[in-house]
Amino acid sequence: MARTVAHVIVDALKDLGVEHVFGVVGDALNPVTDAIRTTDGVSWVGCRHEEAAAFAAGARSQLSGTLGVCMGTVGPGSVHLLNGLYDAAKSRTPVLAICGQVPLAEIGSDYFQEVDNDLLFRDVAVYRATVTSPDQMPRMLESAVRAAVSQGGVAVLTVPGDLGDQELTDDRPARFALDRAVTRPDDPALAAAAELLNAASRVTLLVGRGARDARTEVLRAAEQLSAPMVLTLKAKEGFEGDNPFQVGQTGLIGNPAAAHALDSGDALLMLGTDFPYRDWYPKDCKVVQIDTREDHLGRRVPVDVGLAGDVGATLRALLPLLAEVADRAHLDEAREKFAHWQEGQQRLADPAHEHRWTGRLRAALDNRDHEIRPEALAAAVDRYAAEDAVFTSDTGMATVWLSRFVTMGGGRRLIGSYNLGSMANAMPQALGAQLWAPDRQVVAFCGDGGLSMLLGDLMTIKTYRLPVKLVVFDNRRLGMVKLEQEQAGLPEFGTELDNPDFAAVATALGITGIRVTDPEDLHDSVRRAFETPGPVLLDVLTNPEEVAVPGKPTVSQGWGYAIAKVKEILP
């Protein structure tokens, strides 16, 4: 008996090793969800919002390195997927979105809920197509999956509501050829890179997520060149732990040591990174860049030698050509500055710091003596979280505190909306992460604005009994926007949030809620959150006035901040 279009799709997903499909049920996709119901090995995860479903699928894909799958029914259901799919696309992770459509005969008639999916997803998808005949399957599905996996992007397959339960006349199993080639540049290009690096006296490495699978080779390069290693945020999980060369991040979330390592070098070796912020690159510096994508070479900063290839394979061929640098002054100076900066950060993370220096003054002025330093919260999470915990973080100040106070040593993993910069990603990404690794601790660094935006999917966490630990930096603000306004000399406007007691909301939903308002209770509360079985929401009232100083603060930023504070005080 021939299979239906829906069963061809679901059987192929099972063969690909897809275990979870995230979405919201709807009429156009009823045949597909019913096929999932009757197929062992593939589970449906019903979310409360399709955006959360797409974030969860993208998170699972990033962590597993395999295809993530989400679904949205006709019209609004598919539209709601869009933001989470953009995040997957910007993160270059393979995700297949199966979208519903109006009945085939009604396409183009402005039918109820009709949306042109092929047009809607044009910018976000590397592949998009609408199935118009059962006989296009499984060929069309194979093309969608190959495009998503080979290009590291989103594929959208649209299935009209009356097509999913139609049978194929020529049924066959789906076949996927998904092996990816590992390439390296030719010998003359390698020789040119080696000549440039050997002529330099102070080489700095800028390492991104694209080098994650080449940790051994990257550390050898740093040792051979006596080079400090600046990490992008996405490289923390692979290179921060047990690394005597790393000096943390650059950019607005970075530190002075990383900025110094970049600015004082005479050569920069970029490894698997597309770090976008041009102002933070060194000036008057020779640059060698290694990236799998040729169109990334020289995109952010002028490059003297561009090497298109896999970072590991390219370094294995390049290392024998590099001279060993005995002078470690450049490395030692950067590491010394980094250690000094870390000592200062740890003082800020001391829960007693606020009371010791400013508690009495703050209490006298505005009765905020019990607000908790966000640095202390992040440091406490770092202390008590598991050595192999998976972290997610909301865009904004939550990511700043994670970047500075949580160490990605051992087997810890980290994902976030670090290319798209979306709000509300941490909680749904934690949902996908926990289903990927049910036996590992998953910790979400949530901003209060981000959490409240997709608050409904707390119920998804409860429904599927996912033991996610949600850490809420509850400063009653859109904190990063507030800081951006004030650095520009503008008074805070539109950033204040009228928050509920998030712990009480969680408790009402059947999730353990813990609320922290006193610094003295912080460590015991964080410890209890991690020791409590099942999902926990830790709602910590943090200081909204806490400022994250960038690695290279400017006079204009400081002056703008002072002007903004005056404007906020005066009527």
N, C-alpha and C positions, 0 to 999 in steps of 0.2 A: 504494500500500500504506500503510495507516494506521501511524502511529508508536506505540511503546509509551510508557507513562507515564514510564519512565526517559529515553527519548530526547527527549520533550517538555521535561523538566526541563533536560537538558544542552544541548539546542539553544537554549533560552531563555537559559541562562547565557552561552552564546557570544555571542548577539545583544546581551546587556547589557554585553559587554566583559570578562566574568570570565575570567581567564587561568589561575588556580590554584584548586584545591579541596583543602583540607587535611583529613586525617583518618586513620583506621585502618580497613582493609578488614574486612568482616564479612559473614556470609551474608545477612542481611536486605537489605543494600544492594548485593549482587552485581550486579543488573541495572543499577544506577546507575553503579557503578564501571566496568562493562563498556561502558556507553555513553560514558563519558569516554575509555576506552581507544580507542574507534573514532571519536572526534570530534577533528578537527584544530582547534587553537587553544585547547583547554581541557586543562590538564595536571593529573594527580593528584599530590599531594605526600603521600607516606606518612610520617606521623609515628610516633613510638614511644609517644606518649601523647595521648589526645584533648584533654586540657587544653592541651597545647602547640599542637595544631591550632587550637583556638579562639582562643588568644592570637595566633597567626600570622595568622589571618584578620582579627581585629580590628585588628591593626597595619597590615596592608595596606589595610584600609578607611580607617583614620584618615589614613594618609599620602596615599592616592590620592583620597579624597573620594568613592569609589564603593563598591559592594556587595562585601563580603567573604563567602566561603562556606566552611563547614566541614561535616563529616559525622561521625556516630557511629552505629554499628550498634545493634541491639536491646539494651535493658537497660543493662548496665554501660557499653557504649560511649557511649551518649547521656548517662548520668549523668556520665561523666568530662568532658564538654564544659562542664559547668555553670559552673565557676569562670571560665574564659576568656570565656564568654558574659556572665556578670555584669560582667566588666570592660568588654566592649563596650557593654553597656547603660548602665553608669555613665559611660562616655566619650561616650555619645550618638552612636555611629557605626553605620551600617547593616550588619548581618551576618545572613545567612541560614544557619540550621542545618538540614540535611536529616538526619532521624533514622530509623533502622530501627524496625520493630515486628514482633511475632509475626504469623503468618498471620491473615488477616481473621476467619476462623471461630473462632479461638482467643482473640480479644480478650475480656477479662473473665473468663477461666477460670483465672486464676492459672497460666498456661502457663510453661514454662521460660524464664527471663530476662525475663518480661513486666514492664514498668514502664509506668504511666500517664503518657505523655509530656505530654499536655495538662495534667495536674495538676502534674507535676514542674516544668514551665517556666512555670507560671502567673505567678510573681512577676517573672521575668526578661524575658519576651517581650511585645512589643506586639501580636504576632499568633501564635497557635498553633492548629493544626488537624491532624486525621488524615484522610488521603485514604482514602475507603471505596469509591470507584468510579472507574474510568478516566474516566468522563464528567465528573467534577469538574475535570478538567484541560483546558486550562491555566488556567481561571478561578481555581482555588484558589492556584496558583502566582503569578498576577498579583496577587492580594490580598496574599499574603505579602510580595512584593517591594515593592509600593507602601507597605505599612505600615512596613516597615523603613526605606525611604528617606525617606518623608515625615515620619516621627516620629523619625528618627535613633535606631533601636533594633534589637532582635533579633526576628527572625521564625523560628518553628520549624515546619517542615513534616514531618510524620511519614508514612512510607510503609511499610505492611505488606509483609512479605517476599514474599508471593505476588501483589502488585499491580504491582510495578515493571515486569514484562515483559508485562503485559496491554496490548492495543491499544485505542486510542480509537475509538469508532464514528463520532464527528464531529470529525475532526482539523482543527485550524486553528493558524496561528502565534500565539504569545503576543504580546500587545500591552501595552506599559507606558507610562502617562502619568506622567512623573516630574518635570515642571517644577515648581519651587517658587516661590511668590510672594515678592517683596521688598516689605515694608511699612514704613510710618513712621507715627508718631502724627499726630493732627490738629493744626491750627494753635493752638488754645487751650492744649493741653498743652505744645506747644513754647514758647509765650509764657510760660507759668508757669515752665518750667525756666530760660528765659533771664533772667527777672526775679530768680529766686533766685540764679543764678550771678553776675549782674551786681552784685548787692548785696553779694557776698562780697569780701573783700580777700585771702584766702589759699585758693585752690582747689587740691585735690590730686586727681589721677586715679588710680583703681584699675582696671587694664586686664587683661582675661582673654582666653582663647582665642577667645571669641565675637567679638572685635574684630579678629581676624587679617586678615580680608579688607578691613579699612578702615584700614590703616596710614596712608595719606596723610591721611585726615580726622582720625585720632586725633592725629597729630603737629601738624596745624594747630590743633587745639583746645588742645593743650598750649602751643603758641607764643602763641596769642591770649590765653590765660588766665595766661601765665607760671606754669604749674603743673608741679610735679614729678610724675613718673609712676611709681607703684608697680606692679610687674608680678607677676601670679601666676606660678607655675612654668610653667604651660602657655602663657603668653604670651611666655616667653623667646625662642622660636624666631622670632617675628614682630617683636619690638620691642626686643630687647636691642642688636643691632648698629646702629651709625651713628645713635644716638639721644641727643641732648644733653639730654634731659629725664628719662630713666629713672634710678631709684635702686635698682634691684634688687627683691628679694622681701621680703615680710613673713611673719609667722608664725614657727614654730619654726625653719625653715630660713633665715629672713630676716636682716636686718642693722639696726643702729641708725638708719641714715639713712632707711630706708623707714618704720620705726616713728615716727621724728620727723616725717616728712612727713605721715603720717596724723594724728598726735596734735596737731600744731600748726596744722592747717588749720581754717578755719571753714566750709568746704563741701567735700563729697566728690562727685565725678562718677564713677560706676561704669559701666564700659563692657564689656558682654559677659562678665561674671564672676558666678559663684555661689560665690565664696570662702567656705568653710563655717565658718571659725573665728571665732566671735562676739567672743571676748576681744581680738582684734587690730583690731577696728574702732574708730574714734575715738568718743569720747563728746561729747555736747553739740555736735553738728555737723549742719548741714543736708546732706541727701543727695538727689542726683538719680541715678536708675538707668535705664540703657537695656539692654533685653534682648528677644530675640525671643519669649520665653515669659512670658506675663503672670503665671503662677504663681510665677515667680522674683522678681518685684518685691516687695521688702520681706521676703523670706523669711529673710534673714540679719541684717538691720539695719533699723530703722524708716526708711522712705523718705518724703521730703516731696513729691517729684514722681517718679512712675513713668512711664516712656515705653516702651510695648510696640512694638518694631519692630526692623528690621535696624539694626545700629550705623552702618554706612556711610550708608545712606539717611537715618537720623535726624540724624546729624551734619551732613550736607550741607544739611539744612533748618534746623538749629539754629545753625550757625556765623554766618550773616549777622545773627542776632539778638543775638550776644554782643559786648559791649564789649571793646576791646583793653586789657589790663592792662599798664601801663608799668612798674610797680614789680615788679622781679624778685627782691626780697629773699627771699621764701619759697622760690622755686626755687633761687636761688644758695646759700642756707644748706643746703638738703637735698643739693645736688650736692657741696658742700664736705665735708659729713659723709660722703657716699658715697665720695668720693675718698680721704679719710683712712682709712676702714675698709678699702678695697681695698688700700691700701699695707700695712696691718697683715697682711692675708690673704696678700699676696705674700711677706712675710717668713716666714710659716709654711710656705709652699710651697717655700722654699729647701731643697734636700736637705741642706745643711750645718747647718741650724738645729738639728736634734736633737743633733748632736755638739757644736756650738758652745756650747750652753747647758746641756744636761742629759745628754749622752752619757756622760761619765765617771761621774756619779752613777748613772745607770741601769745601766751596765755593772757597777758595784760591787754594786748591790743585787740585780739579777735577770738579768744577762747578756742584756739585750735591746737591746744597743747597735746591732744590725744591723736592728732593725725599722724599717720605712720609714713616714714620715708619709703618711697618705692624702691630705693636701693636696698634697704634692709629686707624688704619682702623678697626681692629677686635673689638676694644672697641666701636667705633662709631656704627658699625652694631649691637652690643649687645644693645646699648642704644635705637636705633630707630626701631629695628625689633619688630614684634608683640609678645605678651606674649605667644601665642600658635603657633609660627612659627615652621616650619619643616626645619631643617638644614641638608645639605649634605656637605661633605668636600672631596677634593682631597687628596690623599696620599702625604705626604711631609710637607713642612713648613706651608701650609694653615691649615692643621690639628693642628699643634703646636699652631698657633695663636688662632684658635677656642678653643682649649682645655684650653688655659690660660685666655682668655678674654671674652668668651661667656658663660653666665650662663644658664644652662638648668633648670630654675625654671618654676613653673606653668605647663602649658600643652605643653611645647616645646618638640620636638622630634629630634633625631639625628641618622643619619646613615652614613656610609662610608665604604670604602674597608678596614676595620680595621683588617681583618684576612689574606686576600690575599695580600693586599698592592698594588693594581693595580693603575696605572695612569689612568686618564681620566674618573673616575667614577662619579664625583660630578654632572656634568651637566646631563647625562642620568638618574642618580638616582633621580635628581630633577624633571625630566620629569615624571617618574613613580609616584613620591610623589604627584605632582600636580594633576594628574589624580585620585589618591586615595582620595585626599582632595581638591576638586576644590575651596572651599570657604576659605581655609587657606593660609596664606602666606608661600611660600617656598623659601628658601634662599640657594644658592649654593656657598660655599667657593671654588673657582676655582684657581688652579695654572695655570700660563700661559702655561706651558708645557702640563698639562693635558687637558686644554680647547682646545688647538690647535690640539691635537691628534684626537679628535672626533668632530672637529669643524662643520662638516656638519650637525650634528643633531640640531644645532641652527635653521635650517630650519624646523625641526619637531616641535620645540617649537612655531615657527611662524605659521606654517600651522594649528596647533590645538589651536592657540590663548591662550597658557598657560601663565598665569601671573607670571612666575618664575623670581626671582631676582638673577642674576648672578653677584657675586662679584669677580672680577679678581685681584689677587695679582700679578701684572705685574712687576716682578723684573728682567725680561729678563734672567732668569736663571732656571736651574734645581736645586733649592735651597738646598734641602736636600742632593743631591749628592755632591754639592759644599762643604757643611759643613762636610760631611763624608770624602771627600778627604783631606780637610785642617786639620781636627782633626788627621788624620793619617800622617801628615807631608808632604802631596803631594800638589803641586800647582794646582790650579783650571785648569781643562782641559776637554773640550768637553761639558761643561755645559751651555755655553752662547747661548742664543736664539735670533735670528733675527726676532723679533715680528713685526707684523703690528700694526696699530692703531685698537685695537679690538673694540672700540666704533664705529669707522667708518665702520668696517666690519658689525657690528650689524645693524647700520643704513641702510646700503646698502641692508640688508636682510629684512628690514621692522620692526626691533626691535629697541626700544629706546636705544640709546647709549650715555653714559656719560663718559667723560674722565677727570681724575683728576691728575694734575701735581703739584699743590701747596698745602702745608699743610693747608693754611688758607681757602681753598675751601672745605676741606674734609667733615666737618659736614653738611654743606648745601647740598653738592652733595649726601651724603648718605641719608639724609632726603628726598631729591627730588626723589631719586631712589625708595624709599618705597612708596612715595605718588603718583607716576605716575602709572596710570592704565596700565594693560597689561605687557608683558615681558620687562625687562630692563637689559641691560648689563652695569655694572659699572666697568670701566677699570681704576685702580688706580696704578700709577707708584710708586712702593715701593722700599725701599733701599735694594739692593742686598747684602750689607755687614752686614746686621743685623744678629746677632747671638742669637740663643736660648740656654741659658746655662742650662744643665741638672740638675736634683736634686742633684746628687753627682758628680760634675766635678772632673776629675782626673788630676794629674800632667802630665801624658803622653798626655792627650788630649790638655791641655794648651800648653805644649812644642811643640807638633805636629803642633798646630795652628800657633804658632810663627814662626816655621821653614817654614811652607807653605807660610806665608806672606812674609818672606824674599825671598823665591824662586820666588814669583810672582813679586816682585819689581825688583830683579836683572835680567839682561839679561840672 
